[in-house]
Amino acid sequence: MFNPNIFLMELSNNDVPSQFPFPLHMHLIFAVIAAVFFIYRFITDRRLFQLIMAIAVPFSLTLWIFENRTWFYAVGIIELILVLIAFISSFIDGRNNDETEDNSEINETASDGEKV
């Protein structure tokens, strides 16, 4: 049967000296891959949320610099704000992109009509 007290004791005896659930090398690899991916996507698509995520993911590495609870919660709040901004900007970029596609289609049909 599951005993939560034993589970919590096992978590507190973890070899990782941080409050983060996996080791630094795994976090570093994930953050670098994510940053490269989002930077590449920003270069190709020019969407603001991709740039925000390229900053937000590696920012979580600052948890390894300071090991106090205040910084841990501050980074969590900053990450939450950045993800919310990225989420909102993805909708704004999507609407702007749809409007520009509609305008380009109207311009193409207008120019096709003039050629006839």
Secondary structure, DSSP 8 states (H G I E B T S, - for coil): ---HHHHHHHHHT-S--SSSSS-HHHHHHHHHHHHHHHHHHHHHH--HHHHHHHHHHHHGGGGGT--SHHHHHHHHHHHHHHHHHHHHHHHHHHHHHHHHHHHHHHHHHHHHHHH-
